[in-house]
Amino acid sequence: MTKTKTEKSYIIYNGENIYFTITYKNVKNMTLRVKDNIQVVAPFYVPKTEINNFIYRNIDKLLIILEKKSNNTYFNHQKNIVRMIGEDYNIIANISNSKSTWKIVGNNIYMNLKSIDDKEIVLRRIFKKKAEEYLKMRIDEISSAISIKYNSVNFKWMTTKWGYCDNKNNIVLSTKTIILDKNMIDYIIVHELCHTIEHNHSKKFWLLVSKIMPNYKEIIKKIKLINLI
């Protein structure tokens, strides 16, 4: 039996065509996810009507996620734009049969993708490389400037937080931090460095942050407007 089979389809909702991709696999249950579009993974034996009903049952939630992605200035899959360190980059993707690769020329990111589903995987690789370069350099500069030391710094993909500091003063920054503007990145770094002294969000912690970045509240408001999805 074929391992996977992919096809495009759509449903009509409120007079509009809602497009989605179906990938048939040897799985037991149907699952949903949203990347560039709505994607369904379904067992081979599931009829199309059941898949459509599955979409309809979840349509409100799916449309909210799609809208957030579409309105996200910093990380917009649908418009093929991503912002890194305060600059917008155009994503120019080409589907090929070879291994997925990428290169940055000016403000263009050229991708050769084995499949369109690889776009997010490649973006994560780019974010990690940029994080290892820029975030590492910046945390060392800030650490030296404010005389607050940390034990180690690592970078990993996180979608619920920008960073954290453990009780041994090891800092972990989300590679997705790279989509923020420079002053926002600096705030995330200052926030975690301050946790090496105050391992909580007490008044002492926020007083320390304010001494380093007096305008931190304004920056926090801007960061909260950015979707981490």
N, C-alpha and C positions, 0 to 999 in steps of 0.2 A: 504494500500500500504506500502511496505517496506520503512523505513525511509532512509536508505542508502544502497548502494551496491558498493563494491570495486572490481576492477579487474586490472590485469597488462596487458600492451600491448606494442607495439613498432612500430616505423616507420623506414624506411631505408633512410638515408641521406648521400650522398657522399660515398655510398658503406658500411656504417656502420649502425649497429642496434642502434637506440636511444630508450632506454626503458623509460616508464613512467607509472604512476599509475592513473587510472580513478576512481573517486568516484562519483557515481550517487546520487543526492539528490533532494529534492523538492525545487529547486531554479529556477530562471527565466533565468539566463545567465551563460555562461561558464566563469571560472576564472582559472588562472595559478599561480603556485608558485613553488619555487625550495627549497627543503630541502636537504635530502640525494639524492633525484632524482627529476625528473620533475613530478609534480602532477597536474592533471586536476580535477576540480570540474564541473560537468555538470548536466543539467536536465535529468530526466529519458528518455524523449522522443527524445533526440538528437541522431542521427545515428552515428555510428562509423566513417564513412567517413568524417563527418563534424568535429568530434573531431580531426581526423588526420590532416585535413586541417588547423584547429586552431593551432595545434602544428607547422606545416610547416610555417605558416605565422609569427610565433614568434621564429623560431628555432635559428636564429643567436644570438639573445639576450639571449635565454636560455642557449646556449652552452658557451657563455662568462661567465655567472654567474656560471655555473658548473665548468668551468676551474678555476675561481677565488677561488671557494671553495676547489677544488682539490689541488691548489698550496698554500693554506693558511696554513703555518706551525703552526700557533697559534690556529687555530680553524678548523680542518679538519674532517668534517662529514664522508666523503667517506672512509677515512682511519681509522676512529674510534680513532682518536687521538685529544686530546685537551691539550693545555699548560696553566698552572695556576701558576702564581708567579714564572715563570722561569723554571718550571719542566713539562715534558711531562707525560700525564696520558693516559693509554689505556682504551677505553670504551668497556666493555664487556656486551652486551645487550642480554637479554633473554625475549622472548615474552610469557606472561602468561595471564590468564583470571582475575587475581587479580588486585588490585589497583597498579598503578605505584609507585615503591619505588627505593631507591638507597643507596649504602654505598661505602665508599672509604677505600680500604685496600692497604697500600703501595702506589704504583703508578698505581693502577688499580681502575677504577670506575665500580662497578657492578650495573647493572640496571635490574630490573624486570619491563617490560613494558606491559601495556594492549594492546598497538599497537605500531608499529614502529614509527608512527607519534608523539608519546609521548616523543621521545628521546630529541628533542629540548626543550620541556617543562621542562623535568627533568634537563637538563643542565642549564636552566635558574634558576631553584631552587638552584642548586649547586653553581652557580656563585653568587647568592644573599647571600647565607649563607657565602661563602668565603669572599665576599665584606664586609659584616657586621662584620666579624671577623678581617681580615687582613687590609682592607682599613681604618676601623675606628681606629684601633690601630696605623697604620702608619700616618694618618693625625694628630693624637694627638701628636705623637712623633715629627713630623716635625714642627707642629705649636709651640710646646714648644721650640724646638731647635732654630728656627729663630725668636721667639717672635712676631709672627703674629697670632692674635686670629680670630676665626670665630664664627658665631652665632650658626649654626646647620649644620649637615651633614646627607644627606639621599642618598639612593641608589635605582636606578631603571634601567630597561632595556632600553637602547637607542642605535640606530644604525646609528645615524648621528653625534654624538659628544661623547667625552669621559667624559665631565662634564661641569658644568656651575656654576656661582655664581650670585645670584640676588642682588638687590640694598640694601637688608637688611643683606647682608653677610651670607646668607644661601647657603650652597654648596650642589650640587647634583652631584654625581659621577655615571657614568654608571657601572652597575654590570659587564659588559663585560670588564671593565678595568682590571679585574682579570686575563685575558689571557696574559697581557703584562709582560715583564721582570721587575725585581725589580726597576732598574734605570728609566725605562719608567713610571712605576707607580708613583715613587717619583716625576718625572717631572710633571705629570698630577696634582698631589696634590699641588706642589709648584705653578704651573700656576694658579690654582683656589684660593689658599691662597693669592697670589699677587693681585688678583682681589678684595679682600676685602679692599685693599688700593687704587688701581687704577682700576676703573670699565670700562676699555677700553683697547685698544691695542696701546696706545701711546708710545712715546719714553721713558717716565718715567716708564711705565709698564715693558718694555723689559729690561730697565736698572736694575730695581729691580729684575727681574728674573735672569739676568746675574750675579748679585752679589751673589745670592744664589746658582745658578747652572751655572758656567762659560761655561760648555760644552753643554748647552741646545740645541744649533742649531744642533749638531750631533745627539742628542736623537730625536729631532723632525723629522729629515730625516728618521730615522729608524721607527718611529711610522707611518709615512705617507705611508710606504710600506705595512702596515698591513691592510687587508680588514676588514671593519666593518660590512659587510653583514652577 
